[in-house]
């Protein structure tokens, strides 16, 4: 029986089943009666996992020495400390506080005590250390968690026993990305605007120092993620010292544009302070987590993104990429055909219209008239339902154009970028090939695809996963005929500045094409929006 959870109908049902499946608290083992074949010695303890079929999983391993509670709220993560104790690694840890207004909010109980990771490995003996794939979940930097049944990696590792997979949690929203240094007593909070990313770096450091005990190769780590997780994966190589802990990046529908300026971050903080009646960090520290979350959610903080602070992230991320900051990291990046249709589907048409109205009153309203004219021209050429012009526009500005620009800048700098375009559709007339639709395919959860009314072709799905794994192993996602699930070689060309070739994940025709054949980005009318990051 697979250690997965079939997705029930309601969020409450999900939480109930997750508690039944994973609920509990990992405890210290004080007697000698435990399975030493499932025990791994790490810097901060000996952790004992559980085995289902041929896959061993370790849940809820702390990767820090102290959890970010009390006086450590909004402080950089603390390194793990030596410990010779023996501990259970049976249960998923508490989830980071996430925006309860988002459907992707926590599927489990939430706490500030949240910096933990999970590991899946095959129990098959191997003489060589295995490549490691570290998953960083999405959720707009405000929601989500490793306990999401989608990110149970049992099926993935069972099919691909030649890799080890790790999933990591990190602080979210106002707990992970709140600018505080401008406040009267904020001088000791120089990192708060990006501590969610620093959590991720600390998790990667723990993996680097400990994964060999699980059979993993610390010199061959690929980080992969979707949406905010993909943005994290593309941003982490811009942080000083990160290259020691990672070698490759797989970014699904997210890029280095999903950030905000210091001015935007301060504006959000000031609104939160006013709503809470606070004036100092000391005041904020007295507010309990539930109140902070409730207040931030009510203010529609849907863009508590990492900050281009000039301290951890460069002020201009695309420029840093063009200057070679990431050229020694291999990239595999891409987007889905109808990214923003997911948000139309999720928000509902009225909610979508409200979201678009807010966005148009923001940066779009401040654009020069000639740029507004380009946008109007683009929207006027989009056919379909009333929501389509805006959905296509924001797909371009948030996902398509930035991802192509990342490939362009990385290539110009002398680095490697493999680029893809995912096209299979859900039967839902609004969702189509929207944001995140590929996740069930990536993690080998066909039962979750079935809920949308569509299970993608098995050979196609295995091909995608095989390419992800091949990239993690070698840095090249191409498959020989012997490696390919359909027995046909799949040559994935590097993105190049002349032909701009991408791999098209068509359900029944995976192939390489020129970008202009697929019209992924409108070079004349939307590409320029990347200079505004998240417009």
N, C-alpha and C positions, 0 to 999 in steps of 0.2 A: 504493500500500500504506500503510495507516494505521500510525503510529508507536505502536502499542500492543502489549501483551504478553498473549497468551491465558493465562488462569490454568491452570497445570498441576495435577497431583494432590497433590503433597506439598510441604512447605515447602522441602526441599532442592532439589526441582525448580525451585521459584520462584526461589530464590537463584541457581541455575545459569543459568537463562534470563535473569534480570535482569542478571547479569554479562555474558552474551553480548550482550544488547541495549544496555545502558547502561554497561558496565564500561569503566574507563579513568580517566585523570587529566587534567584540564584543564591545559594547559601554556601558557606564554607564547609568543606568536608573534613570532619574531625577524626574519622576513623580510617582504617586502612582498607576498608571494603569498598573499592571502586575499581572500575575497569581501566587498568593502566594502558591498554592498547588504544584507548580513546583519550588519553591524557597528554597534553602538550605543555612543556615548560616554557614560560614566557618571562620577560623581565619582571612583570608585576603579578606573577602567580602561576600556578599550574592549573590549567583549565581542562575540564572533563566534558567531552561532548556526547552526543547521542548519534547512533547509526540507524538509518532506515534504508533498506535494500543495501546498495553498495556505496551510499553517500553518508559521510559523517558531517554533522553540522554542529557549530559552536555558536550559541546565541548569547547576547548580552555581555560581551567582554568589555570592560572599561578600558579606554585607551588614554586616560588621563590619571594623574595622581590624586587630584581633588576635583570633585564635580563643581560646576559654576553656580553655586548657590550662596545665599547670604552676601557677604562682602565681595565674593568673587563674581557676582552678577556683573556683566559687562567688562570682565577682565579677560585677558588672553588665557587660553587653556594652559593648564599646569602639566608638565611632563609626568609620565608614569614613573612611579618609584619602585625600587626593588621589593619583592615580596616572595617568600617561599611557601605561602599558604596554598592549599588545594581548594579549588572552587568549582561548583557546578557551572556549566555553560549550557543550560537546558532551555532557558526562557528568554524571550525577547525583552529588552529593557524598556523602560518608560520612553515615550516619545517626547520630542521637544515640543514646547508650546507652539501651536500653529493657529493661524486665523480660523476661528470656528465658523466664519461666514462663507468660507470656501468649501466646495464639495470635496476637494482634495484634502480637507482638514484631517487631523489625526484620527486614525482608525483604532486607537488604543488610548489608554489613559496617559495624561500628559504631566510633565514635571520639568522643573529646571535641572534636575538630576537626570541628564539625558545623553551624555557623551559616551556612547557604546558602539560596538560593531559586531557583525555576525560573519561567520566564515563557513563555506561549504567546500568539501574536498572529497574526492573519491578515495575509497580504501584500497584501491588497486596499488600494488607495490610498484615503485618506479626507482630506477637507479639515478635518474636525473631530476634536478629541481624543476618544478613546473612553472610556466608563466602565471602571473597573478593578474586578475581583473578586479578592479575596485569600483563598485557602483556608487554613484552619488545621485540621490533621488531628486526629483523636481518638485514643483509646487509653488512657483512664483517667489521663491525664497521666503515664503510665509507659511507653508503648509507641507503636508506629506510626512513620510517616515519609513523606516526600514521594515516595519511590521506589515506594511501593505502586502496583501497576498500576492499581488503582481510580482513583487520582488523576492518571493521565495525561490531560491535558486536550485532547489533539489532537481527539478526536471532538466535544467540547463546543464548541471554538472553530471548528471546521469548520462546524458547524451554526449557530453564533452568532458570525459574524465581526465583529459590531458591539461586542464587548467584548474586553478583554484580561484574561487570567487569570494569577494569580501563586499559587504554592504555597510555603509557608515552613516551615522546620524550626525547632525550638526545643529547649532542654534539657529533659530528662524526669526523672521520678522523683527519686532522691536527688541528682542533678546539677542539677536545676532547681527543686526545692521542698523543700530541707532547711533547717530552722531551726538556726542556729548562734550567734546573738548572745548566747545565755545561757551559752555556754561560757567558761572563764577567759580565753581569748584571742579571744573572738568579737566584740569591739567593732568590728572592721574588716569585719564580715560582716553588716551591717544589712539587706542586700537578698536574702540567699541563699534565704529562704523563698519568694520570688516571682520569682526571676530568669528562670524560664521565660516568665512574662508579660512581663518587661522585654525579653527577647529578641524577643518578638512585636512590642512597641512599636518596637524598633530596626529590625526588618524593615519595619514600616510607615513609619518615618521614611525609610529608604532608598528605598522605593517612592515616597513623596511627593517626594523630591528628584531622582529619576532616571526615573520612568516616562514623563514627557513625551517622552523620547528614543525610546521604543518606540511612541509614538503614543497614550499614555494621558493621561487627564485627572486630574491630582493632586488636584483639588478634588472629584472624584466617585469616591470609593473605597468599595466595599462589602466588608466582611469577612464571610466565611461559613464555617461549620464544623458538625461533627456530634459529638455526645457531648462529650468533653472539649474538642474544638474549638469546639463550640457554647457551652459554658460559658465558654471563653476569650473568644469574641466578645461575650458579654453582660457579662463582667467588665471587659474592656479600657476601655470608656467610663467606668468608675468610677475609672480611674487618671489622675491629674493630667496634663494636657497632651496626652492621647490624642486629643481631639476635633480637633486640628489635622490629624490624619492619616486620619480616617475620617468617613464621612457616614451610612452605613447598616450594618445588621447583619441577617444571615440566620442563625438558630440552629435547627439540627435536633436535637431530642432532647437538650437540655442547657440549663442556666440558671444564674443567680447563686447557686443553692443548693449547687452542687458545689464546696464550699470546706470548710475546717476552721478551728477556733479555734487561737489560739496555744498553749493548753494541750495540745490534741491533737497539734500539731506537735512540741512539746518532748518529749512522751511517746514519739513515734516516733524522734526523734533519740537520746534516751537509750537506747532499746532497741538501736539500731544501734551506738552507742558501746560498750555493754556487750558485744555480740556480737563486735565487732572488737578489744576490749581497748584502746580509745582513750579519752583524757580531754580532749584539746584539738583544735582545728582543725589545729594543726601535725601532730598525730598522723595525722589523717585525710588530710592532703595527701600523706603518705608512702605511703598505700595505693593500689595501682594500681586503675585503673577496673574491670577485670574482677572483682577481689576485692570491691570496693564493690558492684558490681551483683549478684554472686552472693550476698553476704551479705544485702543488702536483699531480694532475691527470696525467699530462704529464710525470711525473717521475715514473708512474706506482706504486704509493704507495697503493698497494692492500692489504697490511698487516699492517695497522696502528693499531695494536692490543694493548690491555692493556699491561702494563709493569710489570714484576715481579720485582718491585723496592725495596722490603724490607721495604717500608714505608707504603703503603696501601695493597699491595699484597705480600705474602711471596716469597722469591727467588725460592722456590721449592713448587709448589702448590700441587702436588701429595703427597709429604712428609707431608705437613701440614694436608691434608685430613687423611692420615694414622695415624697421631698423634692425631686425634680426634677434629680438629678445626670445623668440621661441623656435628659432630655426633648427635647433638640435633635437626638437621633439617631433615625432611623427604624428601627423593628424589624419583622422578619418572623420569627415563632417558631412552633414547633409540636412535636408528638409523634406517635408511632406507636401504633396501637391496642393492641398487645400487647408493649410495650417489653421487659419483663423475661423474656419467653419466649426471647429470644435468649440470655440467660445460662443459662437452664435447658438449652437446646439445646447451648451451648458447654461448660458445666461437666459435663454429664451429670447424671442424677438424683441419684447419690450425692454428686457434687461440689456440686450445688445445695443438697442438704440440709445439707451441712457448712457452706456459706456462710451459709445462713439461720440455722443454729444459732449461729454466731458473731455475727451481727447481733443476734439476739434476746438474747444475753448482754450486749450493749453498751447503747446508749442506750435501747432499747426496755424493757429490764428496769428502768430508772430512772424511767419515766413514772409520773405519778400514777394511782391506780387507776381514776379516772373516764375517763381517756384510754385506758388499757388496755382498758376495757370497750367504748369506741367502736371500737377496732381489732378486738377479738374479734367484735363485732357485724358489722362489715364483712366480715371473713373468713368468718364463718358463712353469709353470704348468697351467697358465690361458689360457683358450681356447676362441676363438671368434675373433672379428674384431681387426684391428691393434691397436686401442686405448685401448682395454680392459685390457691388462696387467698393463699399467700405471694407468688407472682409478681404477682398483681393488687395486693396491698398495696404491694410495693416499687415497682411501676410508678407507683402513685399518689404515693408519698412522694419518689421520686427524680426523676421526670419530669413526670407529668401535672399534679399540683397546683402544683409550683413554676413551671412554664411558664405556667399560667393565672394564677398570682399575679403573675408578671412583667408579663403583659398588663394585669392590673388596676392595679398600682401605676404603670406607665408611663402608662396612660390617666388615672388620678387626677391625675397630675402635669402633665397637659396635653401629653403626648407622643403619638406615633403607635405603635400596635402592630397589625400584621396577624397573625392567629393561624390555624393550620391543624391538621387532624387527618387523618393518613394511615392508610388502612384496608385496602389490598389485601394478600392473604395469600399466603405460600408454601404449596405443597402439603404441606410437612412438618407432621405433626400437632402437633409441639411448637413449632416456630419461629413459625408463623402470621405475624402482622404485627409481628415483633419489631424490636428495636433495630437500626438501620443497614440495614434491608432496602431503604430507598429510595436508597441510595448509587449503585447501578449505574444506576438511572433518572436521577438527577441528573447523573452524569458521562457518560451515554450509552454505557454498556458492556453492551449486551444479552447479550453472550457470558458475562458474569459472572452475570447473572440466570439464565441457562440452567443454570448449575451447581446452583442450588437447585431446579431442576425447573420454573421458572416465569419466562417473559419477559412482562412487563406490556405491555398494549396500546400500540402505537406512538404512536397519537394522544394517548392519555393521558400517555405519557411526554414527548412533545414539548410538551404543554400545561404540564406542571409546569416543565420547563426554561425555557420561554418566560416564565412568570410570574416565575421567579427573575431572569431577565435583565431583564424589564420593570421589576421593582422596583429592580434595580441602576441602571438607566438613569434612572428617573423618581421613585422613591420610592413608587410605587403599582403593585402587581402585577396590577391588573385588565387584561383584554384586550378590545379591541374585536372586533367580528366579523371585521374585516379582519386583525387580528393573531392571532386564535385559530386553531390548527391544524384545528379542526373547523368553522370558519366561524361559530361561535356565540359571542356576547359572553359574557365571564365577569367579572361584577362582584364583586370581593372587598371586602367592607365592612370598615372599621376595627372593631377590638374596641371595644365600648361597654359601659358599666357597667349599662345596663338590659337590653338584649337579649343581650349577651355573644355576639355572632355570630362564627362561625369559618368558614373554608373547609374543606369536607370533600373530601379527595382520594380519592373512591370511583373505582375504575378505570373505571367506565362511567357515572358521574354526578357529575362535579365540580360542587359546588354550595355555596352558603352556607346554614348552619343555625345555630340557637341552640345554645349549648353544652349546655344542659340536655336538648335533644333527643338529643344524642349521648352524654350522661352521661360526659363526659371526666373530670370530677373529682367526688368525693363531698364536697360542701361541708360536710356535718355531721360526717362520720366520718373524713375523711383530710386535709382542707384545713389543719387546724390543725398538721399535722406539718411544714409549711414553716417554722415558727418554730425547728425543730431542725436545719434545713439537711439534712445527709445522715444520716438516722437509721438 
